[in-house]
Amino acid sequence: MSEPIISFIPENDEKIRKLFDDAKKGVSDLRIPFGLIANNWYKGNRKIFSLKGPGLYPILGGLKPKELIMYKGARTTRNEVAEVLKAEEVNFIYPLLKRSGKLADSLTSKNDGQAVNFVGRQELVLGTKVPYGIYHQSDKARKKIPQRKFVFIDGGDKEVSKDAIIAGRVENWTNIIADYVAQVLSGDAS
């Protein structure tokens, strides 16, 4: 099986791994809370892929979007050209992370063919199989496009998301796991 949830912010990953590890000590089957967590993750992702503006993501136009260039005989910015070209190609500019819809579909619907969604007794794996997603997500040095992460556990101080459903994932997921473990250990879980 692939790696568990990865947000690429170690503090967030460590909190979730500890939460999952602690829950596994008391409960052998975590499919119910993992399913609830997966649903919460997809719901938060739908917000990312429905932004009507840039949000906190870098604007279109590569690594130097405000740089002036010549386009069709006029001086304009890379950002303006990128927005015109995207609008001509797909009839919209926003959300920034959406173009063909493959990446968005794989991260907003667990039933999409490119979605990674495994809910096991002691394992939860969420993500995408869309190959170009890594170019937005990676922490490696950039040559063409700025980083626009879409997979993260919690907004935290180092993430771009400040939306409550996304920024509160660790707290929400902790509550889901804690409530379920308490129910199982007390004999109230169904």
Secondary structure, DSSP 8 states (H G I E B T S, - for coil): -------S-HHHHHHHHHHHHHHHHH-S--HHHHHHHHHHHHHHHHHHTT-SS-TTS--SSTT-TT-EEEETTEEEEHHHHHHHHHHHHHS---STT-SSSHHHHHHH-TTSTTEEEEE-SS-EEEEE--TTHHHHH--S--SSS-------S--TTTSS---HHHHTHHHHHHHHHHHHHHHHHHT---
